[in-house]
Amino acid sequence: MEIKTDFLVIGSGLAGLSFALKVAPYGRVALVTKRDLLESNTSHAQGGIAAVFSKEDSYDLHIQDTLRCGCGLCRKETVELVVKNGPARVRELAKWGVDFSLSEENKNEFDLGLEGGHSRRRILHIADITGKEIVTHLAEAVKKKKNIAIYEEFIALNLILNPEKKRGRCWGAYVLDKKKGVIHTFLARIVVLATGGSGKVYLYTSNSDVATGDGIAMAYQAGAKITHMEFMQFHPTCLYHLQAKSFLISEALRGEGGILRLSNGTAFMKKYHPLRELAPRDIVARAIDQEMKERGEDSVFLDITHRKPSFIKRRFPNIYQRCLSLGIDITKESIPVVPAAHYLCGGVVTDRYGRTNIKRLYAIGEVACTGLHGANRLASNSLLEDLVFAHQAAEKAKEEIKRKELFPTISPWDIGGAVDSEEAVIVAHNWDEVRHLMWNYVGIVRSNKRLERARRRIRLIQKEIRQYYWNFIITSDLVELRNIALVAGFIIDAALRRRESRGLHYNLDYPPAKKTGCGG
């Protein structure tokens, strides 16, 4: 079936939902999401949104914190754009019904949290379920818009370029209806990738299962530029428990005094950085990784038992309840934690409006590389980037949509001689192999030898997948496998090209000159 629309939005996190709401008055919107509308990395975001609201804070301080954390690779004009537009976008969220936590002392002011790398309290939050609350409100607003058609359980396969096969103009995407197994042709005058992250490339991740790098893979195959793929941020503290898949222990807990300890109770972060637990994430993650390897232990421990139980339960109700369900009372005992793949700072290259080098193709959110994060993302700047670039993209897209070009004639998806596969075990095996090799060879600490080994192996896996991809009828599992293998290759290649240690990329063959986390 062929579906025509003005705007095609692929992804339903904060970036995709807010863009859809902003452009709905200017044309028809098709919102495609491969699970239900509420499932995205945004939904799992506990910490909050960094923005300047305190009298003790300033734009300059937020900008300098962001630049310092990015280790010299941030695009300064992007940092200034995002920071200075942040408060207005947050107020807009409040108008959409999002109720941020208020200060206990003054109910007219936001309760501002502190996280690693920030010099002031500036993290707006809703207890410790910020992302879930935001997505819930925005999803309800989207459902009420008659001009927005929602396609749940649909996964985009490939972008559609000019029929004459010239690069430079995107006209939509081929999209698989997962339930019916039918591939539809979505034609649109504006296409927006808001597909989120790539954490599932790694064996251990804080990300939702949907984070398989789909947007980056599709954009690259269409000719879009990608960059900074070596900079995968590992969140220092994911809950270490067999029954706690991907459960994040928010950095806000360290911001409220949480202390990282070894199994014998020793606090160790003072050895690694003067800010201790509130050092930038790359430094904290490497410190934990080193301590675990030196001692042969499976985790370290995060201790907040010195705070009042009433405060812990009020400030971190979600973390408290989840840990309690697993037999851990965080008011009385420490939380076992390990680092896990969390956020990709690289992605599809965009300008200040979210535009890629392909005409009418935008990328916003984690799929994009806007220049905000550089070599290491400052905590809670990601949701802020979602809001600001969704707004920027909407402002430009609503102008572009005024030129109502005729849709070209596009051929439907051709399955050729593909047949149903009876060997799903091959897909599962390749999936596991990619994630294991990325964790073992392209993790928190790297070396040229490990990276070369990873590159040899990923090339063989990619070859197998290409043969399998065109011989058998497409399934969502096969599409996701193709995408994580492609993204894994991008990360490996980029890591080999960067002959230094900087930010999130730490290579033993190029030790930094000083322990700043930014290299020499």
N, C-alpha and C positions, 0 to 999 in steps of 0.2 A: 504494500500500500504506500502511496505517496502522500505525505503530509506537508502542507505549505504554511509557513508562518512568517512573521516579521523578525522575531527574535527567537533563537534557539539557545537555551541555557542548559548546559550539561553539568549537573552537580547541584546538590541541595544543602550545602553548608551555608555558613553566614554570608559568604560572598555571593553565591548563586541566588539565595533567597532575597537578599536585599537588592541586588541588581534587578531581579524580576519585578519586585514591588515598585521600583523607581521608574521602569520603562513601560509598565503596563498601561499607563494613560496614553501612550504614543503608538501602540500597535499590539498585535496579537503575540502572545508569548507561549512557547512550548518549553516546559520545564521537565527535563529528562533526568531521572535518578535511578541508579541500579539496585537500590533496596527501597525501603519506604522513605517517605519525605523527611523523617526525623533521624535517619541514620547517616552520620557523617563524623569526621574528626571534631568538628565544632561541638557536637553533642557530648563529646568526652572531655572537653576542655573544662578543667576545674578552676584554674587560677583566676582569670579575668581579663580585663582590657586595660592596658597602660594608657593613661591620659593625664594631662596637667589640669588639676582642679584645686590643689592645695595652695594656700598663700605662701607656704615655704618653698614651693616648687616654681619652675619656670620652663618655658619652651627651650631656652638655651641649655638648661641642665638635662632635660630629656634628650635633646639632640646630642649633647656630648656623651651621655651614657650609651646611646645607641651606636655612635661612631666608635667609641672606645671598645665596645663589645665586638663590633664588626671587624676589628683588627686591620683597618686601613683599606678595606675593600667595599665599604658602603658607598653608594652614590649620594653625595651630600644633599643635592637638591631634592632627591626623593625623601630623604630623612626629614628635611625641613617641611616638605609638603605634608607628609603623614602626621608629624607631631603637631604642626600648627592647625591642621584641620581636624585633629582628633576630638577635641571637646565638642565641636558642633555635631559630629557624627554620633557621638555618645548621647547627646541630648535628643537627637533624632530617634535613637533606639528607645529612649524613655517615652517619647511621644507615641511610639508604636506599642507601648504597654509593658516594656521591660522595667521591672522594679529592682534597681540595684540596692544592695544592703546599705543602710544608713548608719551613721556614727551613733554609738551609745550615748555620747556626751551631747551631741547636737543633731537632732532628727532632721534638720534642714541641710545637713551636709552628708556627702557620701562617706562611707567607711572605706578608707584607702589602705590597701595592703602594701607590704614591702616584699620584693623578690630579688633574687640574685642579680647583681650588676646595676641595680637602681640606686641612685644616691638619695632619693626621697621616696616617701610613700605616695604611690600614684596608681595603684592597681584597683580599679573598680571591680566589684564582684557581687555575686548573689550567693552568699554562704560559700560552699565549695562545689556548686553545681551550675556555675555561670553559663557554660555553653549549652547545656540541656535546656535551661530556662529561656535563653535567647532564641534557640531554634524552635522551641515549642510556640513561642509568641509569633515569630515570623511565619512559621508554617501555617498557623491559623489565619494570619492576615492574607497569605497567598491563596489559601483555599476560598476565601471570600471574594477574590477578584475574578469577575466573569471573563476577563480578557486573558487569564492565565490557564492553560490546559496542562494538567499534571500527568506525567507518564511514569508511574512507579514500576519497579522491576524491569526496567529497560536499560540496556548497556550499549553505549556507543562503540562502534567497531572501528570505522575509518572516517576521516573527514572527506568531504566532497569538494574537489577543486574544479577549475574551469573545465568544461567538457572537452575543449581542444587540448587539454593536458598541459596548458601553460601554468607555471607556478605563479602565485601572486594574488589569487582571488578565491575565497572560500564561499561555498554555496550551501553548506549544510553538512549532514553526516548520515551514514548508514547506521541504523540502530536496531539491535536485537531485542525483541519481546521475549524475555527469558521464560515466561510461563508457556507461551504458545510455540516458541521456537521459530518465529517468523521474523525476517529482517525487513524493516521498513526504510523507506527513503524520506528523510526529513530535509526539506528545503527551507532555507531561511536567508533573509537579507543581512542579518547580523548573527554571528555565531560566537558564543561566549563559553570558553572552557573554565569551569569552576569545579574541577574534578578532585581537588584536594591533593593529599600527599602520596608518599611512596613507601611508607614504613613497613609494609608487608614484604618488601624486598629482603628484609632481615628476619632472622629466626625469632628474635625477641624484640617486641615493639609495644609501645603504648597505643598504637593506632588502631582504629576500627578496621574490620576485615575488608572494608571497601577501598582502603588506601593502597592500591596496586599500581599507581603511576600511570593510569590510563591516559590522562590528558597530555602528559609529556611524550608518551610513546606515539600517540596519534599526531600531535603537533610536529614532532620530528619527522615522521614519515611523510607529512605533507610539505615539508620544507621549511618549517619554522626554526628559528635559532634557539638553542638552549645553552646555558652556561652555569658555572659554579656547581656542577653536579657532585664534586668531591666533598662538599660541605653538608654532610648529614649530621644533624644534631642528635646526640644521645641524651635523653633525659636522665639525670643521675639517679632518680628514685622511683622505680616501679616496685610494687609490692612483690616480694619473693614468696610465692606460695603455690603449690600444685593446683589449687582450685581457683586461683585468682588470675585468670588470663587477661593480660594487658591492662591491669588496674593500676592507674597512676596515683602516686602520692604527691600531691601538689607541692610545688616549690613554695607556695604561700605558707606551708607548715614550717619550713625553715625560716621564712620571713618573720614568723611569730615566735622564733626562738628554738626551733628544733635543732638538735645536735647530732651529728654523725659520729657513731662510735663503732669500735671493733667488738668482737664477741666477748672480749674481756672487760669491756666498758670504757676503754681508752678513746678519748676524742682525738681525731687525727688531722683534721683539716688545717690546723694552725701550722703544720709542716709545709703546706702547699701554697697558701695565699693569706695575706693579712686580713682579707674579708671573711676568711674561714668558710662557713656554710653558705655565705652569700656571695661567694666568688662567682664569676661567670660559669655557665653550665659546662663548657668544654673542660675547664679546669677541675670542677667537682667530679665530673664523670670519669676523667682520667685518674684522679686521685683514688676514687673508689675501685676502679679497675686494677690499679697497681696494688692496692692493699689486699684485694681478694687474691690476686695472683701470687703475691709474695707469701701469703699465709695458707694458700690452698683452701680458702673458705668459699662457700657458695654465696655469701651475701655479707653486707655490713648492716648496721642497725641505726634507725632514726629515732631519736629519743625526745619526746616532748612532755614527759611525765612531770617535769618541774612546773608546768603551767597548771592552773586550777582546772579540775575536771569540768566545771560548769562552762568555762571559757572554751575548752576543747570541743565540747559537745555542741555549743552554740556556733562556733566559728567553722568547725569541720564536721557537720552532721553526717554527710555522705561517707567520708573516710572513716569516721568513728563507727558507723553502723556496718559498713562493709567489712572492716577488720574484725569487729565483734562477731559477725556471722561466721568468721573463720577461726574464732577462738582467741583473738588478740584484742585485749582491752588497752587501747592506746593511752588511757589515762593512768595506767599502772605499769605497762611494759612497752619496750621498744618495738619498732616495726622493722622486720627484715626487708631490706631493699637492695635492688640491683639496677644498674643502668640498662636502658633499652632504647632502640631506635625511635626517634620521636618526631623530628621535623627536618624536611629537606630545604636548605636555604637556597639551593639552585632551582632551575626550572626554565620555563619558556621566557625568553627575553621580551620585555614590554617597555613601552614608553610611559610617560606620566599619566596617560589615559587608559592604560591596560592594553593598548594596541600592539599586536605582534608585527613581524615583517610581512605577514600575509594579509592582504587587504580584506577587511571586514571580519577578521578573526581576532578576538580578544582573549586574554587570559587574566584571571583575577584569583586572588587567594594563594594557597600554597603551591598550586601548579605553576605559578608565575615566578619569575625572578625580576623584581622591580628595581633592585639595588638597595632596598631598605636594610637587609640583614647582613650583607657582606659575608665575612667568613664565619659568623656566629650570631645567631638571633638573640637579641635581648628579650628576656622573659616577658610574656604577655604583649609583645608587639605584633603578634600574628593576627589576632582578632581585630586589632586596630587597623592593620593593613587591609584586612578584608573589607572593613567598613569604608575606609577612605577610597580604595581603588574601585569598589563597586559603585561608589558615587561618581568618581572620575570617569569611569567607563560609561555609566549611564548618561552623563552629561554630553559626552561625545557621540554616543550611539543614537541618542534621540535626535541629534542633528543630522547624522548620516542617513537615518531611516526616512528622512523627508524626500530623498531621491529614490522614488519607487521604480527601481529597475525591474524589467520583466525576468521571470525565472527562466533559466535555460532548460532544455530537454536533457534529463539525466536518465541513464539506463538503470534499471533495477539491479540489485545485487545478483551476481551470477555465481551459482554454486559449482558450475562446471561439472566435472565428474566426481565430485566429493560424495562420500557415502557416510552413513552412521558409523561411529567408532564403537567397538566393543572392548577397547583397551583403555579404559579410564585410569587404570593403574599407572600407565605411562605418564599421563598428565600429573598425577599425584607425585610420582617419583621425581620428575623434573622439577616440580614446584619445590619439593623438599630439598633437592640438591642445590638449587639456586640460593635458597635462604640459608642453608648451612654454609656454603662456601663464602657468602657475603659476610656472615657473622664471624667465621673463623679467619678469613684473610683480609677483609676490608672493613674491619670494625673500628673501635675507638682508637687503637694504636695499630699502625700499619708499617710495612717495610716493602722495599722494592721487590724482594724475593717473593713475599706473600702476594703482592699485587700481580706480578708476572704469572704466578701459578693460577691465580683467580682468572686472569684474562684468558689463559689457554683453555681453562675448563669452561668458561662462559661461552667462548666461541663454539665449542663442540655442542653445548646444550642448545644454543641459538640455532645451529644448523639442523639439529633434530626437530626442534619446534617448527621451523619453517617448513620442513617436509611434512610434518604432521598437520600443520595449519591448513595447507592447501589440499591435502588428500581426504580430509574428513569434514563433515558438516560442522559448522561453527557452533560452539557452546560458550556460555559465559566463562566456564572454567578455563577453556582453551584460550579465550581472549585475554583473560587476566594473566595466564602463564606467559603468553607472548609479551605482554606489557612489562611484567616484572623482570623478565630476562633481558629485554631491551634496556630498561632503566638500570639494571645491574651493570650491564656493559658500559653504559654512559658513565656511571659512578667510577668504575674501575679505570677506564681510559682517562678520565679527568684527574683521578688521583695519581696516576703514573706521570701525567704531564706536569703536575705541580711539584717542582723539585725544591721544596722547602716545607717546614712545618709552620702552619698558620691557622689560628682559630680551631675549627673542628677537624681539620686535616693534620694529623700528627704522624709523621713518618720517622721511624728510628734511624733511617739513613741520613736524615737532615735534622739533627737535633737543634732546637731553638737556642738562641744565644742567652736567653734569660727566661725565667719562669713567669711569663706574663700570659701565656696561652696564645700569644699572637706571633710567635716566632721571633727571629732576630730582626 
